[in-house]
C-alpha cells in the first residue's frame, strides 16, 4: 500500500483571512480516499472506496464552503455532546436546570449538539504500510449556553487495508476536563449514496431493532414498538425518518447495509455496541431521495431528559467508541 495525507484550501469563511483546510487521506495504489475538514466541525466530507475495478464515491456532502455553511441537513457532521433532539432545549442534570440554544425552531427543539461548525485542531498524522490516520481535537471551555461543562473531544479518521476490503474507521473519545460530572452522548450523520442513484432502487438491511415511537409534531419519543428482526427492506416508495434501539449483546458490533444492484455493491456501516457505546440508530431518506442517512447514536432521542443511553462522565474520565464503513 502507498498511503499519503495531503491538504489544500477548501475556502474562506466570512471575516476569516486564513482559508479552511481540507485534508485528504489516500491510497495512491487503489485511488481510494477520504477528505476531512477540521476547521469546520471536523466532518468527513468525501469517501470513495473500490468495488472490484470501480471506484465509487459513497457520501453525499456539500461541494463548497458556502454550501457547507448553509447546509441544514448536517451532512457528515459529528454530533456531540448530544445527537438528535432535546425537547424544548431544556433539561435538568444533577439538581441544576439548563436551557440550550434552540436550532430546530419549527419543533421547538435543540438538535445535534453544538460542535458541527467548530474549529478542530490537527493533533496527529500517521502513515504506515497498512493505514493512514488523521487525528483532530476540539477543546470546549464550558462556555456554551446550556452546557457549562468543559471537555476535550478527539476524533481519529483512518483508511485501513488488511485481509479484506479497504475500510474507513472513525473513532471518538470525549474527556471530561472539568471538576463536575457532565452528560454526554454521540452521533454521526453521514448520507450514503451510489453516485446520486435514486433511493427507490436501493435496499437497506438493519440489525434486530425496536422502533422508537416518535410524536410526529415534535419528533420526541413516546414509546417502543415490538422488535423487528433483521431482513432486507426495499426503499422503493418508502420514506424513512425513524429511530431504533438496537438489540445488542454485552459488547460487540452491529452492521447496517445499503445495497445497490445496479452498482453490484453494498455500503456496510458497522457500529460498536455494548455498555456506553452506539446502541441506537436513525435512518432518514431526505426529500431529494438521492441518499440515505444512516446515523449511529450512543443514546436515544431526547436522552438528556429520558436518560436512555445517556452517559454521565465523571471528571478525568473518557467516553469512546468506533464506527467503520466498507464497500462489498
Secondary structure as GFF3:
##gff-version 3
##sequence-region A 1 328
A	DSSP	beta_strand	3	11	.	.	.	ID=ss1
A	DSSP	beta_strand	20	27	.	.	.	ID=ss2
A	DSSP	beta_strand	33	37	.	.	.	ID=ss3
A	DSSP	beta_strand	43	51	.	.	.	ID=ss4
A	DSSP	beta_strand	54	57	.	.	.	ID=ss5
A	DSSP	alpha_helix	65	70	.	.	.	ID=ss6
A	DSSP	beta_strand	77	79	.	.	.	ID=ss7
A	DSSP	beta_strand	85	87	.	.	.	ID=ss8
A	DSSP	beta_strand	90	93	.	.	.	ID=ss9
A	DSSP	beta_strand	96	99	.	.	.	ID=ss10
A	DSSP	three_ten_helix	105	107	.	.	.	ID=ss11
A	DSSP	beta_strand	109	111	.	.	.	ID=ss12
A	DSSP	beta_strand	121	127	.	.	.	ID=ss13
A	DSSP	beta_strand	131	140	.	.	.	ID=ss14
A	DSSP	beta_strand	151	160	.	.	.	ID=ss15
A	DSSP	beta_strand	167	176	.	.	.	ID=ss16
A	DSSP	beta_strand	182	184	.	.	.	ID=ss17
A	DSSP	beta_strand	187	189	.	.	.	ID=ss18
A	DSSP	beta_strand	191	192	.	.	.	ID=ss19
A	DSSP	three_ten_helix	199	201	.	.	.	ID=ss20
A	DSSP	beta_strand	202	205	.	.	.	ID=ss21
A	DSSP	beta_strand	209	214	.	.	.	ID=ss22
A	DSSP	beta_strand	221	228	.	.	.	ID=ss23
A	DSSP	beta_strand	232	234	.	.	.	ID=ss24
A	DSSP	beta_strand	241	246	.	.	.	ID=ss25
A	DSSP	beta_strand	251	260	.	.	.	ID=ss26
A	DSSP	beta_strand	265	274	.	.	.	ID=ss27
A	DSSP	beta_strand	280	284	.	.	.	ID=ss28
A	DSSP	beta_strand	292	297	.	.	.	ID=ss29
A	DSSP	alpha_helix	303	306	.	.	.	ID=ss30
A	DSSP	beta_strand	311	313	.	.	.	ID=ss31
A	DSSP	beta_strand	318	327	.	.	.	ID=ss32
###
